[in-house]
Structure formats: C-alpha cells, structure tokens
Amino acid sequence: MHSGLTRSKVIIALTGLLLLSACTPEKKYRVLSFFFDGVPNPSLSGKESNSKAGPEKSQIIAAQKAIRKARNKRREKKPETYVSQHPPYVNRQCERCHNQTSRNMLVSSKAELCFNCHEKSKFTGPYVHGPVAVGACLMCHLPHRSVNPSLLVKKTPGLCLQCHNKTDIFANENHEGVTDCLECHQPHVSGNPMFLQ
C-alpha cells in the first residue's frame, strides 16, 4: 500500500469503525469523547446540552466579538503618512540596492551600500559620528520610507537618546527644553568635536 499502512492496520481500523457504527449513541459518545474534545453528549436533552455548553459557547462568542472589534479598530486607524521616502524605493529601482543572487540580498556591504549613491566625501571630516564611521546608517535611517523627515527611525531627541545617555545630556544647562538636537548639532560629520553647527 502506498500510504505506508500495513494490511493488518487497515483491517483493525475498519473493524473499529464497524464496531463503532453498531454502538448505541451513548457508547459512541464515550469512545469519541475519549479521543476528541467537544463531542456533544446525546444523553442530555437539548436544553441541558445547551446550558452545559454555555460557558464554551460564551467564550467563543466573546472571542468573535474581540476579533470583530480589533478588525474595526484597524479599519478606523488612520494610515500612516510618510513624510520621507527613499527615491529608489518610490521609483521601484530596487536593483540599485538589492541583488537577489547575493547572500545578503544587497548589491554591496551594508557599510558601503549608501555610498553607491550618496557622495562619500560628504561623510568624511575631522569628526565623524560613530554610526557614520562604521557605515551603520540604518541605526538612524530607514531604507525605504519613514513617518519622520530624512528617513529617520525616530524623531529627535528620542533618536539620539537611543545611544546618548539622557542624564548626561540634560545635565548640561544648554540642553534645557531642547526638543530637536539637530538645531545645534550636525548628525554626520563636523569640524567641532561636539558636532556643533
């Protein structure tokens, strides 16, 4: 036999089915409920059966309501408005960054990828921000689109505080009430050790 069952196993299964079909509804219930959950008990009247299954039925109804509520909430949620989008992504020029035949699906290493289009000389100088220096552009920027300007992962200061210590930053009196680090600081390179503009 192709299914891998031996002849004796098939005979035993058929015999079991024949015996089960000859049983009374109560015996079928005992056998089936041994193997499967939720088999209705034929000995209970319709009214008793419904009251016994009530908690299970109410749980199912509650779950269905929760699913409908979640779906409606998703529909009501406003779609994200993307403030910035990477031009190759918008123009469907995926091959500028992606190569399906390479191991990491990119045309070059992550550290060099952005410099295939962005001028590397603009990211060199006396002081280079750590992520820029190691080619970790994706620590701060999303590759396709963002709800923030310049494809940023988050708005500042939240973005900067992913790495920079909040206590140290706000201990400086010049930072009191600051809501945008980029008002004073360069994010990539600078001639100033504090990356001041």
C-alpha positions in Angstrom: 0.0 0.0 0.0 1.2 3.5 -0.9 0.1 5.1 2.4 2.6 3.1 4.4 -0.2 1.3 6.3 0.1 -2.4 6.6 -2.9 -4.6 5.7 -3.4 -5.6 9.3 -3.6 -1.9 10.4 -6.3 -1.2 7.8 -8.3 -4.3 8.9 -8.1 -3.2 12.5 -9.2 0.4 11.6 -12.1 -0.9 9.5 -13.2 -3.3 12.3 -13.1 -0.4 14.8 -15.3 1.7 12.5 -17.8 -1.1 12.0 -18.0 -1.7 15.8 -18.4 2.0 16.4 -21.2 2.2 13.9 -23.0 -0.6 15.6 -22.8 1.0 19.0 -25.5 3.0 20.8 -25.2 6.8 20.7 -24.0 6.7 24.4 -21.2 4.3 23.6 -20.2 6.3 20.6 -20.1 9.3 22.8 -17.8 7.6 25.3 -15.4 6.4 22.7 -15.3 9.6 20.7 -15.1 11.9 23.7 -12.1 9.8 24.9 -10.2 10.9 21.7 -11.8 14.3 20.9 -12.9 17.3 23.0 -16.3 18.9 22.4 -18.3 15.8 21.4 -22.0 16.5 22.3 -23.4 14.2 24.8 -26.5 12.5 23.3 -28.0 11.5 26.7 -28.5 15.2 27.7 -31.6 16.9 26.4 -31.3 19.8 24.1 -31.9 22.3 26.9 -29.4 20.7 29.3 -26.9 20.3 26.5 -27.0 24.0 25.6 -26.6 25.0 29.3 -23.7 22.7 29.7 -22.0 24.0 26.6 -22.9 27.6 27.6 -19.5 28.6 29.0 -17.7 27.3 26.0 -20.2 28.9 23.6 -20.0 32.2 25.5 -16.2 32.1 25.3 -16.4 31.6 21.5 -18.9 34.5 21.2 -16.6 36.7 23.3 -13.6 35.8 21.1 -15.5 36.5 18.0 -16.6 39.9 19.3 -13.0 40.7 20.2 -11.8 39.8 16.7 -14.5 42.0 15.1 -13.6 44.9 17.5 -9.9 44.5 16.6 -10.7 44.5 12.8 -12.9 47.6 13.2 -10.1 49.4 15.1 -7.6 48.6 12.4 -10.0 50.0 9.8 -10.6 53.1 11.8 -6.9 53.7 12.4 -5.6 56.4 10.1 -3.0 55.1 7.6 0.5 56.3 8.4 1.5 59.4 6.4 5.0 59.0 5.2 7.0 62.3 5.5 10.0 61.0 3.6 10.6 58.2 1.1 13.8 57.0 -0.5 13.7 57.9 -4.2 14.9 54.5 -5.4 12.1 52.9 -3.4 9.5 55.3 -4.7 10.7 54.8 -8.3 10.8 51.0 -7.9 14.5 50.9 -8.6 15.1 48.1 -6.1 18.1 46.8 -8.1 20.1 49.9 -7.0 20.3 48.4 -3.5 19.1 44.9 -3.9 20.5 41.8 -5.7 18.6 38.6 -5.4 21.6 36.5 -6.2 23.8 37.8 -3.4 23.9 36.1 0.0 22.6 39.2 1.9 20.3 40.4 -0.9 22.3 43.7 -1.2 24.5 44.9 -4.1 27.3 45.7 -1.7 28.1 45.5 2.1 25.8 47.5 4.4 28.8 49.7 5.3 29.3 50.7 1.7 25.7 50.4 0.3 24.6 54.0 0.8 27.8 55.3 -0.8 26.7 53.7 -4.1 24.5 56.8 -4.5 25.4 59.2 -1.7 28.8 61.0 -2.1 31.2 59.5 0.4 33.2 62.8 0.7 30.3 64.5 2.3 30.5 61.9 5.2 34.2 62.4 5.9 35.8 65.1 8.1 37.8 65.7 11.2 35.0 64.4 13.4 32.7 61.6 12.2 29.6 60.4 14.1 30.1 56.8 15.3 27.4 55.2 13.2 28.6 57.0 10.1 32.2 56.0 10.7 31.3 52.3 10.7 28.7 52.5 7.9 25.7 51.8 10.3 23.3 54.2 8.5 20.3 52.0 9.4 20.8 52.8 13.1 19.2 56.2 12.4 17.7 55.9 9.0 15.1 53.6 7.5 15.9 52.3 4.0 12.5 52.8 2.3 10.1 55.3 3.9 9.5 57.0 7.2 6.9 59.0 9.1 9.8 61.3 10.1 11.9 63.6 7.9 15.2 62.4 6.3 14.0 58.7 6.7 14.8 58.9 10.4 13.8 55.9 12.6 12.5 58.3 15.3 12.3 62.0 15.9 15.0 63.7 17.9 15.7 63.7 20.8 14.3 60.1 21.0 16.6 59.1 18.2 19.7 60.4 19.8 18.8 59.1 23.2 18.9 55.5 21.8 22.7 55.8 22.3 23.4 59.0 24.2 22.8 59.0 27.9 19.7 61.1 28.8 21.1 62.0 32.3 24.4 63.3 30.9 22.7 65.2 28.0 20.2 67.0 30.2 22.7 67.7 32.9 24.1 70.3 30.5 22.2 73.6 31.1 22.4 74.4 27.4 20.1 71.4 26.7 17.2 72.6 28.9 13.9 72.5 27.0 15.6 71.2 23.8 13.2 69.3 21.6 15.4 68.9 18.4 19.1 68.0 18.7 19.6 68.9 15.1 19.0 72.6 15.7 22.6 72.8 17.1 24.3 69.5 16.2 25.4 68.0 12.9 24.3 64.4 12.6 27.1 63.0 10.3 30.4 65.0 10.3 31.7 68.2 11.8 34.8 70.3 12.3 33.8 70.5 16.0 34.3 67.7 18.5 30.7 68.2 19.8 29.3 68.2 16.3 28.1 71.8 16.7 26.7 73.5 13.5 
